[in-house]
C-alpha cells in the first residue's frame, strides 16, 4: 500500500477532529461539575453561616444546651450523608 500526502492529510484531519471533540466534551463535563460544586458550596456556606450565628448566640449560661444542639445537628448531617452514599452504592450494584 502506497501512502501519499492525501492519506496523511486525512489521518491528520481525523486526529485533530478527535482531539477537538474530546476537548469539547471534557469542557462540557467540567462546566457541569463546576456548577454542581458551586451549588453545593452555596448550600454549605448557608449551613456554615447558620452554625456560626448559632455559636455567636452562645453565652456562659446556655453553652451546654447549644453545644448539644450543634452536635445533634452534625450527627444528623453525617447520618444523612452516609445514607446517601449507601443508596448510591446500592444503585451502582443494581
Backbone atoms as SQL, in Angstrom:
CREATE TABLE atoms (id INTEGER PRIMARY KEY, chain TEXT, resi INTEGER, resn TEXT, atom TEXT, x REAL, y REAL, z REAL);
INSERT INTO atoms VALUES
  (1, 'A', 1, 'UNK', 'N', 0.841, -1.175, 0.000),
  (2, 'A', 1, 'UNK', 'CA', 0.000, 0.000, 0.000),
  (3, 'A', 1, 'UNK', 'C', 0.884, 1.235, 0.000),
  (4, 'A', 2, 'UNK', 'N', 0.630, 2.072, -0.953),
  (5, 'A', 2, 'UNK', 'CA', 1.392, 3.302, -1.054),
  (6, 'A', 2, 'UNK', 'C', 0.722, 4.377, -0.217),
  (7, 'A', 3, 'UNK', 'N', 1.516, 5.079, 0.550),
  (8, 'A', 3, 'UNK', 'CA', 0.957, 6.189, 1.322),
  (9, 'A', 3, 'UNK', 'C', 1.391, 7.483, 0.670),
  (10, 'A', 4, 'UNK', 'N', 0.414, 8.280, 0.366),
  (11, 'A', 4, 'UNK', 'CA', 0.729, 9.567, -0.237),
  (12, 'A', 4, 'UNK', 'C', 0.310, 10.685, 0.712),
  (13, 'A', 5, 'UNK', 'N', 0.519, 11.897, 0.280),
  (14, 'A', 5, 'UNK', 'CA', 0.241, 13.045, 1.144),
  (15, 'A', 5, 'UNK', 'C', -1.252, 13.190, 1.434),
  (16, 'A', 6, 'UNK', 'N', -2.114, 12.785, 0.512),
  (17, 'A', 6, 'UNK', 'CA', -3.558, 12.883, 0.735),
  (18, 'A', 6, 'UNK', 'C', -3.973, 11.979, 1.901),
  (19, 'A', 7, 'UNK', 'N', -3.398, 10.806, 1.968),
  (20, 'A', 7, 'UNK', 'CA', -3.687, 9.879, 3.066),
  (21, 'A', 7, 'UNK', 'C', -3.277, 10.483, 4.406),
  (22, 'A', 8, 'UNK', 'N', -2.068, 11.039, 4.472),
  (23, 'A', 8, 'UNK', 'CA', -1.573, 11.608, 5.726),
  (24, 'A', 8, 'UNK', 'C', -2.360, 12.852, 6.132),
  (25, 'A', 9, 'UNK', 'N', -2.793, 13.626, 5.175),
  (26, 'A', 9, 'UNK', 'CA', -3.628, 14.793, 5.489),
  (27, 'A', 9, 'UNK', 'C', -4.959, 14.332, 6.074),
  (28, 'A', 10, 'UNK', 'N', -5.535, 13.270, 5.508),
  (29, 'A', 10, 'UNK', 'CA', -6.793, 12.721, 6.030),
  (30, 'A', 10, 'UNK', 'C', -6.600, 12.204, 7.457),
  (31, 'A', 11, 'UNK', 'N', -5.508, 11.498, 7.695),
  (32, 'A', 11, 'UNK', 'CA', -5.222, 10.995, 9.043),
  (33, 'A', 11, 'UNK', 'C', -5.060, 12.164, 10.014),
  (34, 'A', 12, 'UNK', 'N', -4.347, 13.193, 9.600),
  (35, 'A', 12, 'UNK', 'CA', -4.141, 14.370, 10.444),
  (36, 'A', 12, 'UNK', 'C', -5.465, 15.056, 10.768),
  (37, 'A', 13, 'UNK', 'N', -6.341, 15.189, 9.779),
  (38, 'A', 13, 'UNK', 'CA', -7.650, 15.811, 9.997),
  (39, 'A', 13, 'UNK', 'C', -8.472, 14.988, 10.989),
  (40, 'A', 14, 'UNK', 'N', -8.457, 13.670, 10.840),
  (41, 'A', 14, 'UNK', 'CA', -9.210, 12.803, 11.763),
  (42, 'A', 14, 'UNK', 'C', -8.669, 12.931, 13.190),
  (43, 'A', 15, 'UNK', 'N', -7.358, 12.958, 13.339),
  (44, 'A', 15, 'UNK', 'CA', -6.752, 13.084, 14.672),
  (45, 'A', 15, 'UNK', 'C', -7.095, 14.434, 15.295),
  (46, 'A', 16, 'UNK', 'N', -6.978, 15.501, 14.524),
  (47, 'A', 16, 'UNK', 'CA', -7.288, 16.839, 15.047),
  (48, 'A', 16, 'UNK', 'C', -8.763, 16.936, 15.420),
  (49, 'A', 17, 'UNK', 'N', -9.649, 16.401, 14.577),
  (50, 'A', 17, 'UNK', 'CA', -11.077, 16.405, 14.901),
  (51, 'A', 17, 'UNK', 'C', -11.363, 15.600, 16.167),
  (52, 'A', 18, 'UNK', 'N', -10.708, 14.472, 16.307),
  (53, 'A', 18, 'UNK', 'CA', -10.909, 13.645, 17.506),
  (54, 'A', 18, 'UNK', 'C', -10.499, 14.391, 18.768),
  (55, 'A', 19, 'UNK', 'N', -9.343, 15.043, 18.721),
  (56, 'A', 19, 'UNK', 'CA', -8.916, 15.833, 19.872),
  (57, 'A', 19, 'UNK', 'C', -9.881, 16.982, 20.142),
  (58, 'A', 20, 'UNK', 'N', -10.327, 17.644, 19.094),
  (59, 'A', 20, 'UNK', 'CA', -11.271, 18.754, 19.263),
  (60, 'A', 20, 'UNK', 'C', -12.571, 18.308, 19.909),
  (61, 'A', 21, 'UNK', 'N', -13.108, 17.185, 19.446),
  (62, 'A', 21, 'UNK', 'CA', -14.347, 16.656, 20.027),
  (63, 'A', 21, 'UNK', 'C', -14.114, 16.239, 21.480),
  (64, 'A', 22, 'UNK', 'N', -12.994, 15.610, 21.757),
  (65, 'A', 22, 'UNK', 'CA', -12.680, 15.196, 23.127),
  (66, 'A', 22, 'UNK', 'C', -12.557, 16.378, 24.071),
  (67, 'A', 23, 'UNK', 'N', -11.877, 17.429, 23.623),
  (68, 'A', 23, 'UNK', 'CA', -11.729, 18.632, 24.450),
  (69, 'A', 23, 'UNK', 'C', -13.080, 19.287, 24.681),
  (70, 'A', 24, 'UNK', 'N', -13.919, 19.334, 23.652),
  (71, 'A', 24, 'UNK', 'CA', -15.255, 19.921, 23.792),
  (72, 'A', 24, 'UNK', 'C', -16.092, 19.145, 24.810),
  (73, 'A', 25, 'UNK', 'N', -16.090, 17.814, 24.720),
  (74, 'A', 25, 'UNK', 'CA', -16.863, 17.001, 25.662),
  (75, 'A', 25, 'UNK', 'C', -16.320, 17.130, 27.086),
  (76, 'A', 26, 'UNK', 'N', -15.007, 17.210, 27.213),
  (77, 'A', 26, 'UNK', 'CA', -14.407, 17.388, 28.531),
  (78, 'A', 26, 'UNK', 'C', -14.800, 18.745, 29.118),
  (79, 'A', 27, 'UNK', 'N', -14.861, 19.773, 28.285),
  (80, 'A', 27, 'UNK', 'CA', -15.263, 21.100, 28.740),
  (81, 'A', 27, 'UNK', 'C', -16.715, 21.098, 29.208),
  (82, 'A', 28, 'UNK', 'N', -17.584, 20.380, 28.495),
  (83, 'A', 28, 'UNK', 'CA', -18.985, 20.283, 28.924),
  (84, 'A', 28, 'UNK', 'C', -19.088, 19.637, 30.303),
  (85, 'A', 29, 'UNK', 'N', -18.368, 18.552, 30.517),
  (86, 'A', 29, 'UNK', 'CA', -18.392, 17.879, 31.822),
  (87, 'A', 29, 'UNK', 'C', -17.806, 18.776, 32.908),
  (88, 'A', 30, 'UNK', 'N', -16.761, 19.530, 32.562),
  (89, 'A', 30, 'UNK', 'CA', -16.154, 20.432, 33.542),
  (90, 'A', 30, 'UNK', 'C', -17.146, 21.511, 33.968),
  (91, 'A', 31, 'UNK', 'N', -17.872, 22.076, 33.006),
  (92, 'A', 31, 'UNK', 'CA', -18.880, 23.088, 33.341),
  (93, 'A', 31, 'UNK', 'C', -19.961, 22.498, 34.234),
  (94, 'A', 32, 'UNK', 'N', -20.389, 21.282, 33.914),
  (95, 'A', 32, 'UNK', 'CA', -21.428, 20.614, 34.709),
  (96, 'A', 32, 'UNK', 'C', -20.956, 20.386, 36.146),
  (97, 'A', 33, 'UNK', 'N', -19.739, 19.893, 36.312),
  (98, 'A', 33, 'UNK', 'CA', -19.241, 19.627, 37.663),
  (99, 'A', 33, 'UNK', 'C', -18.973, 20.925, 38.419),
  (100, 'A', 34, 'UNK', 'N', -18.544, 21.973, 37.712),
  (101, 'A', 34, 'UNK', 'CA', -18.317, 23.261, 38.361),
  (102, 'A', 34, 'UNK', 'C', -19.624, 23.843, 38.872),
  (103, 'A', 35, 'UNK', 'N', -20.682, 23.756, 38.071),
  (104, 'A', 35, 'UNK', 'CA', -21.984, 24.256, 38.512),
  (105, 'A', 35, 'UNK', 'C', -22.471, 23.484, 39.728),
  (106, 'A', 36, 'UNK', 'N', -22.280, 22.182, 39.730),
  (107, 'A', 36, 'UNK', 'CA', -22.697, 21.366, 40.878),
  (108, 'A', 36, 'UNK', 'C', -21.891, 21.742, 42.120),
  (109, 'A', 37, 'UNK', 'N', -20.603, 21.988, 41.936),
  (110, 'A', 37, 'UNK', 'CA', -19.767, 22.371, 43.078),
  (111, 'A', 37, 'UNK', 'C', -20.195, 23.721, 43.640),
  (112, 'A', 38, 'UNK', 'N', -20.527, 24.673, 42.765),
  (113, 'A', 38, 'UNK', 'CA', -20.978, 25.984, 43.244),
  (114, 'A', 38, 'UNK', 'C', -22.292, 25.871, 43.996),
  (115, 'A', 39, 'UNK', 'N', -23.217, 25.044, 43.483),
  (116, 'A', 39, 'UNK', 'CA', -24.490, 24.847, 44.197),
  (117, 'A', 39, 'UNK', 'C', -24.238, 24.241, 45.572),
  (118, 'A', 40, 'UNK', 'N', -23.381, 23.232, 45.633),
  (119, 'A', 40, 'UNK', 'CA', -23.073, 22.591, 46.915),
  (120, 'A', 40, 'UNK', 'C', -22.371, 23.564, 47.849),
  (121, 'A', 41, 'UNK', 'N', -21.469, 24.373, 47.306),
  (122, 'A', 41, 'UNK', 'CA', -20.740, 25.327, 48.129),
  (123, 'A', 41, 'UNK', 'C', -21.687, 26.367, 48.714),
  (124, 'A', 42, 'UNK', 'N', -22.637, 26.853, 47.911),
  (125, 'A', 42, 'UNK', 'CA', -23.602, 27.831, 48.433),
  (126, 'A', 42, 'UNK', 'C', -24.417, 27.217, 49.557),
  (127, 'A', 43, 'UNK', 'N', -24.835, 25.953, 49.377),
  (128, 'A', 43, 'UNK', 'CA', -25.602, 25.270, 50.418),
  (129, 'A', 43, 'UNK', 'C', -24.757, 25.112, 51.680),
  (130, 'A', 44, 'UNK', 'N', -23.505, 24.687, 51.521),
  (131, 'A', 44, 'UNK', 'CA', -22.626, 24.502, 52.678),
  (132, 'A', 44, 'UNK', 'C', -22.321, 25.823, 53.365),
  (133, 'A', 45, 'UNK', 'N', -22.152, 26.893, 52.597),
  (134, 'A', 45, 'UNK', 'CA', -21.905, 28.202, 53.203),
  (135, 'A', 45, 'UNK', 'C', -23.118, 28.665, 53.992),
  (136, 'A', 46, 'UNK', 'N', -24.311, 28.400, 53.484),
  (137, 'A', 46, 'UNK', 'CA', -25.522, 28.776, 54.218),
  (138, 'A', 46, 'UNK', 'C', -25.583, 28.010, 55.537),
  (139, 'A', 47, 'UNK', 'N', -25.269, 26.723, 55.491),
  (140, 'A', 47, 'UNK', 'CA', -25.250, 25.925, 56.735),
  (141, 'A', 47, 'UNK', 'C', -24.178, 26.436, 57.689),
  (142, 'A', 48, 'UNK', 'N', -23.008, 26.739, 57.157),
  (143, 'A', 48, 'UNK', 'CA', -21.918, 27.240, 57.991),
  (144, 'A', 48, 'UNK', 'C', -22.311, 28.556, 58.652),
  (145, 'A', 49, 'UNK', 'N', -22.938, 29.452, 57.888),
  (146, 'A', 49, 'UNK', 'CA', -23.346, 30.738, 58.458),
  (147, 'A', 49, 'UNK', 'C', -24.393, 30.559, 59.546),
  (148, 'A', 50, 'UNK', 'N', -25.312, 29.617, 59.354),
  (149, 'A', 50, 'UNK', 'CA', -26.309, 29.351, 60.401),
  (150, 'A', 50, 'UNK', 'C', -25.634, 28.848, 61.671),
  (151, 'A', 51, 'UNK', 'N', -24.683, 27.942, 61.514),
  (152, 'A', 51, 'UNK', 'CA', -23.974, 27.405, 62.683),
  (153, 'A', 51, 'UNK', 'C', -23.152, 28.498, 63.349),
  (154, 'A', 52, 'UNK', 'N', -22.507, 29.347, 62.551),
  (155, 'A', 52, 'UNK', 'CA', -21.727, 30.444, 63.123),
  (156, 'A', 52, 'UNK', 'C', -22.621, 31.398, 63.910),
  (157, 'A', 53, 'UNK', 'N', -23.770, 31.752, 63.334),
  (158, 'A', 53, 'UNK', 'CA', -24.705, 32.628, 64.046),
  (159, 'A', 53, 'UNK', 'C', -25.205, 31.968, 65.322),
  (160, 'A', 54, 'UNK', 'N', -25.436, 30.674, 65.233),
  (161, 'A', 54, 'UNK', 'CA', -25.867, 29.915, 66.405),
  (162, 'A', 54, 'UNK', 'C', -24.797, 29.996, 67.499),
  (163, 'A', 55, 'UNK', 'N', -23.539, 29.855, 67.114),
  (164, 'A', 55, 'UNK', 'CA', -22.437, 29.931, 68.081),
  (165, 'A', 55, 'UNK', 'C', -22.285, 31.325, 68.665),
  (166, 'A', 56, 'UNK', 'N', -22.557, 32.350, 67.874),
  (167, 'A', 56, 'UNK', 'CA', -22.440, 33.714, 68.383),
  (168, 'A', 56, 'UNK', 'C', -23.471, 33.997, 69.472),
  (169, 'A', 57, 'UNK', 'N', -24.603, 33.304, 69.424),
  (170, 'A', 57, 'UNK', 'CA', -25.633, 33.497, 70.444),
  (171, 'A', 57, 'UNK', 'C', -25.311, 32.737, 71.733),
  (172, 'A', 58, 'UNK', 'N', -24.246, 31.948, 71.697),
  (173, 'A', 58, 'UNK', 'CA', -23.902, 31.136, 72.858),
  (174, 'A', 58, 'UNK', 'C', -23.347, 32.017, 73.981),
  (175, 'A', 59, 'UNK', 'N', -23.834, 31.790, 75.194),
  (176, 'A', 59, 'UNK', 'CA', -23.351, 32.516, 76.371),
  (177, 'A', 59, 'UNK', 'C', -22.927, 31.502, 77.424),
  (178, 'A', 60, 'UNK', 'N', -22.414, 32.017, 78.516),
  (179, 'A', 60, 'UNK', 'CA', -21.974, 31.108, 79.577),
  (180, 'A', 60, 'UNK', 'C', -23.141, 30.371, 80.218),
  (181, 'A', 61, 'UNK', 'N', -24.342, 30.928, 80.118),
  (182, 'A', 61, 'UNK', 'CA', -25.493, 30.263, 80.742),
  (183, 'A', 61, 'UNK', 'C', -26.129, 29.200, 79.840),
  (184, 'A', 62, 'UNK', 'N', -26.011, 29.343, 78.518),
  (185, 'A', 62, 'UNK', 'CA', -26.682, 28.382, 77.631),
  (186, 'A', 62, 'UNK', 'C', -25.723, 27.572, 76.764),
  (187, 'A', 63, 'UNK', 'N', -24.431, 27.603, 77.029),
  (188, 'A', 63, 'UNK', 'CA', -23.479, 26.948, 76.136),
  (189, 'A', 63, 'UNK', 'C', -23.657, 25.439, 76.105),
  (190, 'A', 64, 'UNK', 'N', -24.022, 24.821, 77.230),
  (191, 'A', 64, 'UNK', 'CA', -24.154, 23.367, 77.250),
  (192, 'A', 64, 'UNK', 'C', -25.301, 22.919, 76.338),
  (193, 'A', 65, 'UNK', 'N', -26.426, 23.601, 76.420),
  (194, 'A', 65, 'UNK', 'CA', -27.574, 23.282, 75.561),
  (195, 'A', 65, 'UNK', 'C', -27.233, 23.530, 74.097),
  (196, 'A', 66, 'UNK', 'N', -26.585, 24.644, 73.812),
  (197, 'A', 66, 'UNK', 'CA', -26.221, 24.982, 72.430),
  (198, 'A', 66, 'UNK', 'C', -25.239, 23.960, 71.871),
  (199, 'A', 67, 'UNK', 'N', -24.254, 23.570, 72.671),
  (200, 'A', 67, 'UNK', 'CA', -23.261, 22.599, 72.209),
  (201, 'A', 67, 'UNK', 'C', -23.927, 21.268, 71.869),
  (202, 'A', 68, 'UNK', 'N', -24.820, 20.812, 72.728),
  (203, 'A', 68, 'UNK', 'CA', -25.533, 19.561, 72.465),
  (204, 'A', 68, 'UNK', 'C', -26.369, 19.659, 71.199),
  (205, 'A', 69, 'UNK', 'N', -26.976, 20.808, 70.971),
  (206, 'A', 69, 'UNK', 'CA', -27.789, 21.003, 69.774),
  (207, 'A', 69, 'UNK', 'C', -26.925, 20.961, 68.513),
  (208, 'A', 70, 'UNK', 'N', -25.766, 21.584, 68.569),
  (209, 'A', 70, 'UNK', 'CA', -24.851, 21.579, 67.420),
  (210, 'A', 70, 'UNK', 'C', -24.386, 20.151, 67.127),
  (211, 'A', 71, 'UNK', 'N', -24.008, 19.418, 68.173),
  (212, 'A', 71, 'UNK', 'CA', -23.550, 18.040, 67.966),
  (213, 'A', 71, 'UNK', 'C', -24.655, 17.180, 67.373),
  (214, 'A', 72, 'UNK', 'N', -25.886, 17.401, 67.810),
  (215, 'A', 72, 'UNK', 'CA', -27.011, 16.630, 67.270),
  (216, 'A', 72, 'UNK', 'C', -27.218, 16.952, 65.787),
  (217, 'A', 73, 'UNK', 'N', -27.078, 18.230, 65.420),
  (218, 'A', 73, 'UNK', 'CA', -27.231, 18.606, 64.013),
  (219, 'A', 73, 'UNK', 'C', -26.138, 17.967, 63.162),
  (220, 'A', 74, 'UNK', 'N', -24.904, 17.984, 63.649),
  (221, 'A', 74, 'UNK', 'CA', -23.813, 17.370, 62.891),
  (222, 'A', 74, 'UNK', 'C', -24.004, 15.861, 62.781),
  (223, 'A', 75, 'UNK', 'N', -24.467, 15.222, 63.867),
  (224, 'A', 75, 'UNK', 'CA', -24.732, 13.783, 63.812),
  (225, 'A', 75, 'UNK', 'C', -25.796, 13.476, 62.769),
  (226, 'A', 76, 'UNK', 'N', -26.855, 14.268, 62.749),
  (227, 'A', 76, 'UNK', 'CA', -27.923, 14.060, 61.762),
  (228, 'A', 76, 'UNK', 'C', -27.385, 14.241, 60.347),
  (229, 'A', 77, 'UNK', 'N', -26.549, 15.255, 60.162),
  (230, 'A', 77, 'UNK', 'CA', -25.963, 15.521, 58.854),
  (231, 'A', 77, 'UNK', 'C', -25.106, 14.345, 58.401),
  (232, 'A', 78, 'UNK', 'N', -24.286, 13.797, 59.297),
  (233, 'A', 78, 'UNK', 'CA', -23.420, 12.674, 58.943),
  (234, 'A', 78, 'UNK', 'C', -24.242, 11.425, 58.619),
  (235, 'A', 79, 'UNK', 'N', -25.326, 11.197, 59.365),
  (236, 'A', 79, 'UNK', 'CA', -26.182, 10.038, 59.091),
  (237, 'A', 79, 'UNK', 'C', -26.819, 10.172, 57.715),
  (238, 'A', 80, 'UNK', 'N', -27.321, 11.365, 57.401),
  (239, 'A', 80, 'UNK', 'CA', -27.942, 11.582, 56.092),
  (240, 'A', 80, 'UNK', 'C', -26.931, 11.398, 54.970),
  (241, 'A', 81, 'UNK', 'N', -25.720, 11.896, 55.173),
  (242, 'A', 81, 'UNK', 'CA', -24.681, 11.749, 54.152),
  (243, 'A', 81, 'UNK', 'C', -24.323, 10.271, 53.953),
  (244, 'A', 82, 'UNK', 'N', -24.203, 9.525, 55.033),
  (245, 'A', 82, 'UNK', 'CA', -23.896, 8.098, 54.947),
  (246, 'A', 82, 'UNK', 'C', -25.004, 7.362, 54.201),
  (247, 'A', 83, 'UNK', 'N', -26.259, 7.679, 54.514),
  (248, 'A', 83, 'UNK', 'CA', -27.374, 7.026, 53.828),
  (249, 'A', 83, 'UNK', 'C', -27.358, 7.334, 52.336),
  (250, 'A', 84, 'UNK', 'N', -27.048, 8.574, 51.992),
  (251, 'A', 84, 'UNK', 'CA', -26.996, 8.954, 50.577),
  (252, 'A', 84, 'UNK', 'C', -25.905, 8.160, 49.855),
  (253, 'A', 85, 'UNK', 'N', -24.743, 8.029, 50.482),
  (254, 'A', 85, 'UNK', 'CA', -23.656, 7.273, 49.862),
  (255, 'A', 85, 'UNK', 'C', -24.014, 5.794, 49.731),
  (256, 'A', 86, 'UNK', 'N', -24.664, 5.241, 50.746),
  (257, 'A', 86, 'UNK', 'CA', -25.071, 3.833, 50.672),
  (258, 'A', 86, 'UNK', 'C', -26.105, 3.628, 49.564),
  (259, 'A', 87, 'UNK', 'N', -27.033, 4.566, 49.421),
  (260, 'A', 87, 'UNK', 'CA', -28.023, 4.462, 48.347),
  (261, 'A', 87, 'UNK', 'C', -27.356, 4.508, 46.979),
  (262, 'A', 88, 'UNK', 'N', -26.342, 5.371, 46.835),
  (263, 'A', 88, 'UNK', 'CA', -25.661, 5.453, 45.539),
  (264, 'A', 88, 'UNK', 'C', -24.865, 4.178, 45.260),
  (265, 'A', 89, 'UNK', 'N', -24.277, 3.577, 46.289),
  (266, 'A', 89, 'UNK', 'CA', -23.544, 2.315, 46.096),
  (267, 'A', 89, 'UNK', 'C', -24.510, 1.207, 45.696),
  (268, 'A', 90, 'UNK', 'N', -25.670, 1.159, 46.357),
  (269, 'A', 90, 'UNK', 'CA', -26.670, 0.146, 46.013),
  (270, 'A', 90, 'UNK', 'C', -27.173, 0.342, 44.587),
  (271, 'A', 91, 'UNK', 'N', -27.344, 1.600, 44.175),
  (272, 'A', 91, 'UNK', 'CA', -27.815, 1.883, 42.816),
  (273, 'A', 91, 'UNK', 'C', -26.782, 1.435, 41.784),
  (274, 'A', 92, 'UNK', 'N', -25.499, 1.601, 42.102),
  (275, 'A', 92, 'UNK', 'CA', -24.446, 1.175, 41.175),
  (276, 'A', 92, 'UNK', 'C', -24.412, -0.342, 41.031),
  (277, 'A', 93, 'UNK', 'N', -24.695, -1.049, 42.115),
  (278, 'A', 93, 'UNK', 'CA', -24.629, -2.510, 42.096),
  (279, 'A', 93, 'UNK', 'C', -25.825, -3.145, 41.407),
  (280, 'A', 94, 'UNK', 'N', -26.905, -2.404, 41.238),
  (281, 'A', 94, 'UNK', 'CA', -28.103, -2.973, 40.602),
  (282, 'A', 94, 'UNK', 'C', -27.997, -2.990, 39.108);
